[in-house]
């Protein structure tokens, strides 16, 4: 499986580690029942749900503009891959 969201993966993982939080702790703070969603985000398999982006910024002390730029970069790359028939929809 090709990593689709590598920029947000790096950002979330590095900021989570910097904040000294486990995946489970971050998941709990975001209201997820387990760490699987955070694990998938950090491995680049799925993107951060937009509805939680501001909450993640607050918890991990991420600048909102940096979060927006990171999310845009990943979505632009995914769109380019789709338009170039490099990934399945």
N, C-alpha and C positions, 0 to 999 in steps of 0.2 A: 504494500500500500504506500503510495506516494504521500509524503507529508504535504498537507495543504496550507497549514497555518503556522509556518515556522517562526515568523516574527513575533506573533503574540505568544507563542510557546516559550520562546527565550525570555521575553519580557516578564511574563507571569512567574515563571520558575525562578528567575534571578531575583525578582523583587520579593517573592515569597520566602526564599532562603535568606535574603537580607533582613527580612522582618522576623526571622527565626520562627516561622510557622510551618507546621507539617501540612501536607495536602489535606489531611482529615480536619485539622483545625480551620484551615481556610474554607473548606467545604461547609463546615458547621456554621461559620460566620456568615456564609452566603445562603444558608438554608437548604443545602443539599443533604440528602440522607446518608451519603457515603463519599469517599474520596475519588470515586471513579471518574466523575466529570472533570475534576481538576487534573487528574492523571491524563485523561484524554486530551485536554487542552495543552498540557505541558509536553505531550508527545507529538503535538501538531496534528492530531487526528480530527479535532473539531475546533471550531472557533469559540471564543468567549461569547456567550449570549449577550446581545446588546443591552438587554434589560438589566444586566448585572454590572455593566462596564463602570458606571459611576461609583457603585458600591465597592468594586475592586480597587478603583483609584483611591478611594478613601482609606480602605483597610491597608493597602500596600504602599500608600503614599506615592502614587504614580501621578505625574502631571497629566491633566486631562488632554492637553494638546498632544503629548507623546502617545497617550492611549489612542487618540483619534488617528494620528498618523500611522501608528502600528496596525490598527485594524484596517485602515484604507489600503495600506501596502499589501496586506494579505489578501484582501478581497480583489484588488486589482490583479494580483498574480493569479488568483483562481479564475477570474474572468478571462484573462489572457490565455490560460491553459484550456479553458472551455472553447474559446473562439478558435484556438489552434488545434482543436480536436485531440488534445493531449490527456484529457480526463473524461470519464463518463459523468453524465449528469446525475 
